[in-house]
């Protein structure tokens, strides 16, 4: 069965992320199969965009791209977000998740 958490397009990928704000440490946790999304914990609280800013920085560092290449497609005020990452392939992201 194809997963919906990752979709490729010519310039990069879209990923579905479930964010856990206010965590003890910021990290990409892994795939939540039952939600078909990538679970990510950030230490920032969801106040005045702090958790979103930390999420963008974390995903950019994790994927090896510039922060400008990571953006929200939807869910900016929700824990479930659809994000766009320019300059990576689905294969690269799957390897990071599995590795």
C-alpha positions in Angstrom: 0.0 0.0 0.0 1.3 3.4 -0.9 1.9 5.8 1.9 0.4 9.3 1.9 2.9 10.9 4.3 5.3 11.5 1.4 4.6 12.7 -2.1 7.2 13.5 -4.7 7.2 16.2 -7.4 9.8 17.6 -9.8 11.6 20.0 -7.4 11.2 18.1 -4.2 8.6 16.5 -1.9 5.6 17.1 0.3 5.5 15.4 3.7 2.7 15.1 6.3 4.0 15.8 9.7 2.4 15.5 13.2 4.2 17.9 15.5 4.5 17.5 19.3 5.3 20.9 20.7 6.7 21.4 24.2 8.8 18.2 24.1 11.9 17.7 26.2 14.1 17.7 23.1 13.6 18.4 19.4 13.9 15.4 17.1 12.4 13.6 14.2 10.9 10.5 15.9 9.8 8.5 12.8 6.7 7.3 11.0 3.4 7.0 12.8 1.8 4.3 10.6 -1.7 4.7 12.1 -1.7 8.4 11.2 0.4 7.9 8.0 2.6 10.8 9.0 6.1 11.7 10.2 6.1 12.4 13.9 8.4 15.3 15.0 8.9 16.7 18.5 10.0 20.3 19.1 10.9 21.8 22.4 9.3 25.2 21.6 5.7 25.9 22.7 3.1 26.8 20.1 3.2 30.5 21.0 3.6 33.2 18.4 4.9 30.7 15.8 7.8 29.5 17.9 7.1 25.8 17.4 6.6 26.3 13.6 9.9 28.2 13.3 11.7 25.4 15.2 10.0 22.7 13.1 11.2 24.4 9.9 14.8 24.7 11.2 14.7 21.0 12.4 13.4 19.6 9.2 15.8 21.7 7.1 18.8 20.5 9.1 17.5 16.9 9.1 17.0 16.9 5.3 20.2 18.8 4.6 18.6 21.8 2.9 18.4 25.5 3.5 15.6 26.7 5.7 14.3 28.7 2.7 13.6 25.4 1.0 11.1 24.2 3.7 7.6 25.7 3.9 4.1 24.9 5.1 1.5 23.9 2.4 -1.2 23.6 5.0 -1.8 23.2 8.7 0.2 26.2 9.9 -2.0 26.4 13.1 -2.6 22.7 13.5 -0.5 19.9 14.9 -0.9 18.0 11.5 0.9 19.9 8.8 1.7 19.3 5.1 5.2 20.6 4.4 7.1 21.2 1.2 10.8 20.5 1.0 12.6 21.7 -2.2 15.9 20.0 -3.3 15.4 16.4 -1.9 14.0 13.2 -3.2 11.6 10.8 -1.6 14.3 8.2 -1.6 16.6 10.5 0.4 13.9 11.2 3.0 12.9 7.5 3.3 16.6 6.6 3.9 16.7 9.2 6.7 13.6 7.8 8.3 14.8 4.2 8.1 18.4 5.0 9.0 
